[in-house]
Amino acid sequence: MEDIRFVCTKCGQKLKCTPDNAGQKIECPACKKTVKIPNPYPPTAKLPRVHPDPQS
Ligand SMILES: [Zn+2]
């Protein structure tokens, strides 16, 4: 899987991490503040379920 790339919300430092750490909090190496790693696959990004019903 590709690394998650995101920006520190405190200092703007570009960061990346493995998807395994998505949703966790890390210490920014630049500003030492705690930042949350965004989830790259939010539930709203899922494709809408196409579910035709031929029996109706
Ligand atoms: Zn930072």
N, CA, C, O and the ligand as a Tripos MOL2 file, in Angstrom:
@<TRIPOS>MOLECULE
protein
  225   223    57     0     0
PROTEIN
NO_CHARGES

@<TRIPOS>ATOM
      1 N           0.8370   -1.1990    0.0000 N.3       1 MET1
      2 CA          0.0000    0.0000    0.0000 C.3       1 MET1
      3 C           0.8660    1.2400    0.0000 C.2       1 MET1
      4 O           1.9970    1.2310    0.4850 O.2       1 MET1
      5 N           0.3160    2.3050   -0.5520 N.am      2 GLU2
      6 CA          1.0680    3.5430   -0.5900 C.3       2 GLU2
      7 C           1.0490    4.2360    0.7670 C.2       2 GLU2
      8 O           0.1180    4.0830    1.5570 O.2       2 GLU2
      9 N           2.1010    4.9970    1.0060 N.am      3 ASP3
     10 CA          2.1400    5.7840    2.2270 C.3       3 ASP3
     11 C           1.0780    6.8730    2.1840 C.2       3 ASP3
     12 O           0.7340    7.3900    1.1210 O.2       3 ASP3
     13 N           0.5700    7.2060    3.3600 N.am      4 ILE4
     14 CA         -0.3330    8.3430    3.4750 C.3       4 ILE4
     15 C           0.5100    9.6070    3.5370 C.2       4 ILE4
     16 O           1.4470    9.7120    4.3290 O.2       4 ILE4
     17 N           0.1630   10.5500    2.6950 N.am      5 ARG5
     18 CA          0.8480   11.8450    2.7510 C.3       5 ARG5
     19 C          -0.1240   12.8720    3.3080 C.2       5 ARG5
     20 O          -1.2690   12.9750    2.8660 O.2       5 ARG5
     21 N           0.3500   13.6200    4.2770 N.am      6 PHE6
     22 CA         -0.5060   14.6450    4.8540 C.3       6 PHE6
     23 C           0.3660   15.7720    5.3790 C.2       6 PHE6
     24 O           1.5930   15.6780    5.4130 O.2       6 PHE6
     25 N          -0.3020   16.8350    5.7830 N.am      7 VAL7
     26 CA          0.4060   18.0200    6.2560 C.3       7 VAL7
     27 C           0.0960   18.2290    7.7300 C.2       7 VAL7
     28 O          -1.0550   18.1280    8.1540 O.2       7 VAL7
     29 N           1.1190   18.5170    8.4950 N.am      8 CYS8
     30 CA          0.9280   18.8160    9.9050 C.3       8 CYS8
     31 C           0.0080   20.0180   10.0450 C.2       8 CYS8
     32 O           0.2350   21.0650    9.4380 O.2       8 CYS8
     33 N          -1.0400   19.8510   10.8590 N.am      9 THR9
     34 CA         -2.0010   20.9380   11.0220 C.3       9 THR9
     35 C          -1.4480   22.0660   11.8880 C.2       9 THR9
     36 O          -2.0200   23.1550   11.9440 O.2       9 THR9
     37 N          -0.3530   21.8030   12.5490 N.am     10 LYS10
     38 CA          0.2240   22.8090   13.4490 C.3      10 LYS10
     39 C           1.2550   23.6830   12.7610 C.2      10 LYS10
     40 O           1.2780   24.8990   12.9470 O.2      10 LYS10
     41 N           2.1160   23.0450   11.9540 N.am     11 CYS11
     42 CA          3.2230   23.8070   11.3790 C.3      11 CYS11
     43 C           3.3090   23.7130    9.8700 C.2      11 CYS11
     44 O           4.1050   24.4200    9.2520 O.2      11 CYS11
     45 N           2.5050   22.8540    9.2680 N.am     12 GLY12
     46 CA          2.5010   22.7620    7.8200 C.3      12 GLY12
     47 C           3.5520   21.8280    7.2550 C.2      12 GLY12
     48 O           3.7010   21.7100    6.0380 O.2      12 GLY12
     49 N           4.2810   21.1660    8.1420 N.am     13 GLN13
     50 CA          5.3040   20.2280    7.6890 C.3      13 GLN13
     51 C           4.6620   19.0700    6.9230 C.2      13 GLN13
     52 O           3.6640   18.4980    7.3610 O.2      13 GLN13
     53 N           5.2380   18.7410    5.7970 N.am     14 LYS14
     54 CA          4.7260   17.6040    5.0400 C.3      14 LYS14
     55 C           5.2040   16.3090    5.6880 C.2      14 LYS14
     56 O           6.3900   16.1220    5.9570 O.2      14 LYS14
     57 N           4.2500   15.4310    5.9250 N.am     15 LEU15
     58 CA          4.5550   14.1780    6.6030 C.3      15 LEU15
     59 C           4.0100   13.0140    5.8050 C.2      15 LEU15
     60 O           3.1530   13.1830    4.9380 O.2      15 LEU15
     61 N           4.5060   11.8560    6.1010 N.am     16 LYS16
     62 CA          3.9040   10.6620    5.5240 C.3      16 LYS16
     63 C           4.0580    9.5140    6.5080 C.2      16 LYS16
     64 O           4.9510    9.5050    7.3550 O.2      16 LYS16
     65 N           3.1690    8.5570    6.3710 N.am     17 CYS17
     66 CA          3.2170    7.4090    7.2430 C.3      17 CYS17
     67 C           2.5660    6.2330    6.5230 C.2      17 CYS17
     68 O           1.9640    6.3920    5.4610 O.2      17 CYS17
     69 N           2.6930    5.0920    7.1020 N.am     18 THR18
     70 CA          2.0780    3.9260    6.4910 C.3      18 THR18
     71 C           0.5870    3.9120    6.8030 C.2      18 THR18
     72 O           0.1790    4.4300    7.8420 O.2      18 THR18
     73 N          -0.2270    3.3420    5.9440 N.am     19 PRO19
     74 CA         -1.6710    3.2760    6.1790 C.3      19 PRO19
     75 C          -2.0270    2.5600    7.4730 C.2      19 PRO19
     76 O          -3.1160    2.7620    8.0100 O.2      19 PRO19
     77 N          -1.1400    1.7430    7.9730 N.am     20 ASP20
     78 CA         -1.3890    1.0420    9.2330 C.3      20 ASP20
     79 C          -1.5960    2.0190   10.3790 C.2      20 ASP20
     80 O          -2.2620    1.6960   11.3630 O.2      20 ASP20
     81 N          -1.0320    3.2040   10.2540 N.am     21 ASN21
     82 CA         -1.0960    4.1830   11.3300 C.3      21 ASN21
     83 C          -2.2200    5.1960   11.1440 C.2      21 ASN21
     84 O          -2.3290    6.1400   11.9260 O.2      21 ASN21
     85 N          -3.0530    5.0170   10.1260 N.am     22 ALA22
     86 CA         -4.1330    5.9580    9.8670 C.3      22 ALA22
     87 C          -5.0380    6.0840   11.0860 C.2      22 ALA22
     88 O          -5.3950    5.0860   11.7130 O.2      22 ALA22
     89 N          -5.4040    7.3120   11.4140 N.am     23 GLY23
     90 CA         -6.2860    7.5590   12.5380 C.3      23 GLY23
     91 C          -5.5710    7.6690   13.8680 C.2      23 GLY23
     92 O          -6.1750    8.0390   14.8740 O.2      23 GLY23
     93 N          -4.2990    7.3530   13.8780 N.am     24 GLN24
     94 CA         -3.5460    7.4520   15.1290 C.3      24 GLN24
     95 C          -2.9310    8.8380   15.2700 C.2      24 GLN24
     96 O          -2.9130    9.6300   14.3280 O.2      24 GLN24
     97 N          -2.4330    9.1050   16.4560 N.am     25 LYS25
     98 CA         -1.7920   10.3850   16.6990 C.3      25 LYS25
     99 C          -0.2890   10.1790   16.8160 C.2      25 LYS25
    100 O           0.1900    9.2560   17.4740 O.2      25 LYS25
    101 N           0.4320   11.0700   16.1560 N.am     26 ILE26
    102 CA          1.8840   11.0040   16.2080 C.3      26 ILE26
    103 C           2.4460   12.3480   16.6230 C.2      26 ILE26
    104 O           1.7380   13.3550   16.6470 O.2      26 ILE26
    105 N           3.7160   12.3480   16.9460 N.am     27 GLU27
    106 CA          4.3840   13.6050   17.2560 C.3      27 GLU27
    107 C           5.0520   14.1170   15.9850 C.2      27 GLU27
    108 O           5.8880   13.4370   15.3890 O.2      27 GLU27
    109 N           4.6760   15.3040   15.5870 N.am     28 CYS28
    110 CA          5.2910   15.8910   14.4010 C.3      28 CYS28
    111 C           6.7880   16.0590   14.6420 C.2      28 CYS28
    112 O           7.1900   16.6260   15.6580 O.2      28 CYS28
    113 N           7.6080   15.5780   13.7310 N.am     29 PRO29
    114 CA          9.0580   15.6760   13.9120 C.3      29 PRO29
    115 C           9.5730   17.1030   13.8060 C.2      29 PRO29
    116 O          10.6840   17.4110   14.2390 O.2      29 PRO29
    117 N           8.7500   17.9680   13.2250 N.am     30 ALA30
    118 CA          9.1930   19.3500   13.0330 C.3      30 ALA30
    119 C           8.8370   20.2470   14.2200 C.2      30 ALA30
    120 O           9.6730   21.0120   14.7010 O.2      30 ALA30
    121 N           7.5870   20.1470   14.6880 N.am     31 CYS31
    122 CA          7.1450   21.0750   15.7320 C.3      31 CYS31
    123 C           6.8760   20.3670   17.0630 C.2      31 CYS31
    124 O           6.5930   21.0160   18.0700 O.2      31 CYS31
    125 N           6.9650   19.0480   17.0600 N.am     32 LYS32
    126 CA          6.8150   18.2520   18.2810 C.3      32 LYS32
    127 C           5.4010   18.2710   18.8540 C.2      32 LYS32
    128 O           5.1640   17.8600   19.9900 O.2      32 LYS32
    129 N           4.4760   18.7570   18.0400 N.am     33 LYS33
    130 CA          3.0870   18.7460   18.4770 C.3      33 LYS33
    131 C           2.4350   17.4270   18.0620 C.2      33 LYS33
    132 O           2.8730   16.7560   17.1280 O.2      33 LYS33
    133 N           1.3800   17.0870   18.7860 N.am     34 THR34
    134 CA          0.6540   15.8740   18.4470 C.3      34 THR34
    135 C          -0.3090   16.1520   17.3040 C.2      34 THR34
    136 O          -1.1460   17.0510   17.3900 O.2      34 THR34
    137 N          -0.1880   15.3920   16.2550 N.am     35 VAL35
    138 CA         -1.0800   15.5490   15.1070 C.3      35 VAL35
    139 C          -1.7260   14.2080   14.7960 C.2      35 VAL35
    140 O          -1.1320   13.1470   14.9890 O.2      35 VAL35
    141 N          -2.9430   14.2850   14.3160 N.am     36 LYS36
    142 CA         -3.6590   13.0650   13.9950 C.3      36 LYS36
    143 C          -3.4630   12.7240   12.5240 C.2      36 LYS36
    144 O          -3.5830   13.5830   11.6500 O.2      36 LYS36
    145 N          -3.1650   11.4820   12.2740 N.am     37 ILE37
    146 CA         -2.9970   11.0270   10.8930 C.3      37 ILE37
    147 C          -4.3770   10.8290   10.2810 C.2      37 ILE37
    148 O          -5.1910   10.0770   10.8170 O.2      37 ILE37
    149 N          -4.6420   11.4910    9.1720 N.am     38 PRO38
    150 CA         -5.9650   11.3610    8.5620 C.3      38 PRO38
    151 C          -6.1560    9.9840    7.9570 C.2      38 PRO38
    152 O          -5.2030    9.3280    7.5370 O.2      38 PRO38
    153 N          -7.3940    9.5690    7.9240 N.am     39 ASN39
    154 CA         -7.7190    8.3030    7.2860 C.3      39 ASN39
    155 C          -7.8660    8.5350    5.7840 C.2      39 ASN39
    156 O          -8.6740    9.3640    5.3640 O.2      39 ASN39
    157 N          -7.0980    7.8180    4.9750 N.am     40 PRO40
    158 CA         -7.1420    8.0560    3.5300 C.3      40 PRO40
    159 C          -8.3900    7.4960    2.8720 C.2      40 PRO40
    160 O          -8.6850    7.8090    1.7180 O.2      40 PRO40
    161 N          -9.1120    6.6780    3.5940 N.am     41 TYR41
    162 CA        -10.2930    6.0500    3.0020 C.3      41 TYR41
    163 C         -11.5200    6.3020    3.8610 C.2      41 TYR41
    164 O         -12.0150    5.3910    4.5250 O.2      41 TYR41
    165 N         -12.0170    7.5450    3.8510 N.am     42 PRO42
    166 CA        -13.2040    7.8490    4.6570 C.3      42 PRO42
    167 C         -14.4060    7.0850    4.1250 C.2      42 PRO42
    168 O         -14.4800    6.8060    2.9280 O.2      42 PRO42
    169 N         -15.3450    6.7450    4.9920 N.am     43 PRO43
    170 CA        -16.5160    5.9670    4.5740 C.3      43 PRO43
    171 C         -17.3020    6.6300    3.4640 C.2      43 PRO43
    172 O         -17.9100    5.9470    2.6400 O.2      43 PRO43
    173 N         -17.2960    7.9590    3.4330 N.am     44 THR44
    174 CA        -18.0710    8.6780    2.4250 C.3      44 THR44
    175 C         -17.4670    8.5290    1.0400 C.2      44 THR44
    176 O         -18.1030    8.8680    0.0420 O.2      44 THR44
    177 N         -16.2400    8.0230    0.9760 N.am     45 ALA45
    178 CA        -15.5730    7.8840   -0.3150 C.3      45 ALA45
    179 C         -15.9450    6.5790   -1.0060 C.2      45 ALA45
    180 O         -15.5770    6.3470   -2.1580 O.2      45 ALA45
    181 N         -16.6700    5.7390   -0.2980 N.am     46 LYS46
    182 CA        -17.0400    4.4620   -0.8980 C.3      46 LYS46
    183 C         -18.0010    4.6770   -2.0620 C.2      46 LYS46
    184 O         -18.8080    5.6070   -2.0630 O.2      46 LYS46
    185 N         -17.8960    3.8180   -3.0260 N.am     47 LEU47
    186 CA        -18.7940    3.9020   -4.1670 C.3      47 LEU47
    187 C         -20.2100    3.5800   -3.7170 C.2      47 LEU47
    188 O         -20.4270    2.7110   -2.8720 O.2      47 LEU47
    189 N         -21.1740    4.2990   -4.2990 N.am     48 PRO48
    190 CA        -22.5700    3.9860   -3.9740 C.3      48 PRO48
    191 C         -22.9130    2.5770   -4.4630 C.2      48 PRO48
    192 O         -22.4780    2.1380   -5.5280 O.2      48 PRO48
    193 N         -23.6790    1.9130   -3.6710 N.am     49 ARG49
    194 CA        -24.0080    0.5350   -4.0080 C.3      49 ARG49
    195 C         -25.0780    0.4910   -5.1060 C.2      49 ARG49
    196 O         -26.2040    0.9560   -4.9260 O.2      49 ARG49
    197 N         -24.6990   -0.0670   -6.2110 N.am     50 VAL50
    198 CA        -25.6580   -0.2450   -7.3010 C.3      50 VAL50
    199 C         -26.3110   -1.6090   -7.1140 C.2      50 VAL50
    200 O         -25.6620   -2.6540   -7.1730 O.2      50 VAL50
    201 N         -27.5950   -1.5580   -6.8910 N.am     51 HIS51
    202 CA        -28.2800   -2.8070   -6.5240 C.3      51 HIS51
    203 C         -29.6260   -2.9170   -7.2420 C.2      51 HIS51
    204 O         -30.6870   -2.7400   -6.6440 O.2      51 HIS51
    205 N         -29.5540   -3.2070   -8.5080 N.am     52 PRO52
    206 CA        -30.8090   -3.3820   -9.2390 C.3      52 PRO52
    207 C         -31.5790   -4.5990   -8.7460 C.2      52 PRO52
    208 O         -30.9970   -5.6100   -8.3550 O.2      52 PRO52
    209 N         -32.8670   -4.4770   -8.7740 N.am     53 ASP53
    210 CA        -33.6940   -5.5790   -8.2760 C.3      53 ASP53
    211 C         -34.5940   -6.0900   -9.4070 C.2      53 ASP53
    212 O         -35.6850   -5.5630   -9.6240 O.2      53 ASP53
    213 N         -34.1400   -7.0930  -10.1070 N.am     54 PRO54
    214 CA        -34.9020   -7.5790  -11.2860 C.3      54 PRO54
    215 C         -36.2050   -8.2800  -10.9170 C.2      54 PRO54
    216 O         -37.0330   -8.5460  -11.7880 O.2      54 PRO54
    217 N         -36.3910   -8.5780   -9.6380 N.am     55 GLN55
    218 CA        -37.5910   -9.3390   -9.2680 C.3      55 GLN55
    219 C         -38.8050   -8.4450   -9.0020 C.2      55 GLN55
    220 O         -39.9090   -8.9440   -8.7830 O.2      55 GLN55
    221 N         -38.6030   -7.1370   -9.0200 N.am     56 SER56
    222 CA        -39.7410   -6.2810   -8.7330 C.3      56 SER56
    223 C         -40.3520   -5.6480   -9.9740 C.2      56 SER56
    224 O         -41.3240   -4.8990   -9.8710 O.2      56 SER56
    225 ZN          4.2840   20.0940   12.9190 Zn       57 ZN57
@<TRIPOS>BOND
     1     1     2 1
     2     2     3 1
     3     3     4 2
     4     3     5 am
     5     5     6 1
     6     6     7 1
     7     7     8 2
     8     7     9 am
     9     9    10 1
    10    10    11 1
    11    11    12 2
    12    11    13 am
    13    13    14 1
    14    14    15 1
    15    15    16 2
    16    15    17 am
    17    17    18 1
    18    18    19 1
    19    19    20 2
    20    19    21 am
    21    21    22 1
    22    22    23 1
    23    23    24 2
    24    23    25 am
    25    25    26 1
    26    26    27 1
    27    27    28 2
    28    27    29 am
    29    29    30 1
    30    30    31 1
    31    31    32 2
    32    31    33 am
    33    33    34 1
    34    34    35 1
    35    35    36 2
    36    35    37 am
    37    37    38 1
    38    38    39 1
    39    39    40 2
    40    39    41 am
    41    41    42 1
    42    42    43 1
    43    43    44 2
    44    43    45 am
    45    45    46 1
    46    46    47 1
    47    47    48 2
    48    47    49 am
    49    49    50 1
    50    50    51 1
    51    51    52 2
    52    51    53 am
    53    53    54 1
    54    54    55 1
    55    55    56 2
    56    55    57 am
    57    57    58 1
    58    58    59 1
    59    59    60 2
    60    59    61 am
    61    61    62 1
    62    62    63 1
    63    63    64 2
    64    63    65 am
    65    65    66 1
    66    66    67 1
    67    67    68 2
    68    67    69 am
    69    69    70 1
    70    70    71 1
    71    71    72 2
    72    71    73 am
    73    73    74 1
    74    74    75 1
    75    75    76 2
    76    75    77 am
    77    77    78 1
    78    78    79 1
    79    79    80 2
    80    79    81 am
    81    81    82 1
    82    82    83 1
    83    83    84 2
    84    83    85 am
    85    85    86 1
    86    86    87 1
    87    87    88 2
    88    87    89 am
    89    89    90 1
    90    90    91 1
    91    91    92 2
    92    91    93 am
    93    93    94 1
    94    94    95 1
    95    95    96 2
    96    95    97 am
    97    97    98 1
    98    98    99 1
    99    99   100 2
   100    99   101 am
   101   101   102 1
   102   102   103 1
   103   103   104 2
   104   103   105 am
   105   105   106 1
   106   106   107 1
   107   107   108 2
   108   107   109 am
   109   109   110 1
   110   110   111 1
   111   111   112 2
   112   111   113 am
   113   113   114 1
   114   114   115 1
   115   115   116 2
   116   115   117 am
   117   117   118 1
   118   118   119 1
   119   119   120 2
   120   119   121 am
   121   121   122 1
   122   122   123 1
   123   123   124 2
   124   123   125 am
   125   125   126 1
   126   126   127 1
   127   127   128 2
   128   127   129 am
   129   129   130 1
   130   130   131 1
   131   131   132 2
   132   131   133 am
   133   133   134 1
   134   134   135 1
   135   135   136 2
   136   135   137 am
   137   137   138 1
   138   138   139 1
   139   139   140 2
   140   139   141 am
   141   141   142 1
   142   142   143 1
   143   143   144 2
   144   143   145 am
   145   145   146 1
   146   146   147 1
   147   147   148 2
   148   147   149 am
   149   149   150 1
   150   150   151 1
   151   151   152 2
   152   151   153 am
   153   153   154 1
   154   154   155 1
   155   155   156 2
   156   155   157 am
   157   157   158 1
   158   158   159 1
   159   159   160 2
   160   159   161 am
   161   161   162 1
   162   162   163 1
   163   163   164 2
   164   163   165 am
   165   165   166 1
   166   166   167 1
   167   167   168 2
   168   167   169 am
   169   169   170 1
   170   170   171 1
   171   171   172 2
   172   171   173 am
   173   173   174 1
   174   174   175 1
   175   175   176 2
   176   175   177 am
   177   177   178 1
   178   178   179 1
   179   179   180 2
   180   179   181 am
   181   181   182 1
   182   182   183 1
   183   183   184 2
   184   183   185 am
   185   185   186 1
   186   186   187 1
   187   187   188 2
   188   187   189 am
   189   189   190 1
   190   190   191 1
   191   191   192 2
   192   191   193 am
   193   193   194 1
   194   194   195 1
   195   195   196 2
   196   195   197 am
   197   197   198 1
   198   198   199 1
   199   199   200 2
   200   199   201 am
   201   201   202 1
   202   202   203 1
   203   203   204 2
   204   203   205 am
   205   205   206 1
   206   206   207 1
   207   207   208 2
   208   207   209 am
   209   209   210 1
   210   210   211 1
   211   211   212 2
   212   211   213 am
   213   213   214 1
   214   214   215 1
   215   215   216 2
   216   215   217 am
   217   217   218 1
   218   218   219 1
   219   219   220 2
   220   219   221 am
   221   221   222 1
   222   222   223 1
   223   223   224 2
@<TRIPOS>SUBSTRUCTURE
     1 MET1         2 RESIDUE 1 A MET
     2 GLU2         6 RESIDUE 1 A GLU
     3 ASP3        10 RESIDUE 1 A ASP
     4 ILE4        14 RESIDUE 1 A ILE
     5 ARG5        18 RESIDUE 1 A ARG
     6 PHE6        22 RESIDUE 1 A PHE
     7 VAL7        26 RESIDUE 1 A VAL
     8 CYS8        30 RESIDUE 1 A CYS
     9 THR9        34 RESIDUE 1 A THR
    10 LYS10       38 RESIDUE 1 A LYS
    11 CYS11       42 RESIDUE 1 A CYS
    12 GLY12       46 RESIDUE 1 A GLY
    13 GLN13       50 RESIDUE 1 A GLN
    14 LYS14       54 RESIDUE 1 A LYS
    15 LEU15       58 RESIDUE 1 A LEU
    16 LYS16       62 RESIDUE 1 A LYS
    17 CYS17       66 RESIDUE 1 A CYS
    18 THR18       70 RESIDUE 1 A THR
    19 PRO19       74 RESIDUE 1 A PRO
    20 ASP20       78 RESIDUE 1 A ASP
    21 ASN21       82 RESIDUE 1 A ASN
    22 ALA22       86 RESIDUE 1 A ALA
    23 GLY23       90 RESIDUE 1 A GLY
    24 GLN24       94 RESIDUE 1 A GLN
    25 LYS25       98 RESIDUE 1 A LYS
    26 ILE26      102 RESIDUE 1 A ILE
    27 GLU27      106 RESIDUE 1 A GLU
    28 CYS28      110 RESIDUE 1 A CYS
    29 PRO29      114 RESIDUE 1 A PRO
    30 ALA30      118 RESIDUE 1 A ALA
    31 CYS31      122 RESIDUE 1 A CYS
    32 LYS32      126 RESIDUE 1 A LYS
    33 LYS33      130 RESIDUE 1 A LYS
    34 THR34      134 RESIDUE 1 A THR
    35 VAL35      138 RESIDUE 1 A VAL
    36 LYS36      142 RESIDUE 1 A LYS
    37 ILE37      146 RESIDUE 1 A ILE
    38 PRO38      150 RESIDUE 1 A PRO
    39 ASN39      154 RESIDUE 1 A ASN
    40 PRO40      158 RESIDUE 1 A PRO
    41 TYR41      162 RESIDUE 1 A TYR
    42 PRO42      166 RESIDUE 1 A PRO
    43 PRO43      170 RESIDUE 1 A PRO
    44 THR44      174 RESIDUE 1 A THR
    45 ALA45      178 RESIDUE 1 A ALA
    46 LYS46      182 RESIDUE 1 A LYS
    47 LEU47      186 RESIDUE 1 A LEU
    48 PRO48      190 RESIDUE 1 A PRO
    49 ARG49      194 RESIDUE 1 A ARG
    50 VAL50      198 RESIDUE 1 A VAL
    51 HIS51      202 RESIDUE 1 A HIS
    52 PRO52      206 RESIDUE 1 A PRO
    53 ASP53      210 RESIDUE 1 A ASP
    54 PRO54      214 RESIDUE 1 A PRO
    55 GLN55      218 RESIDUE 1 A GLN
    56 SER56      222 RESIDUE 1 A SER
    57 ZN57       225 GROUP 0 **** ****
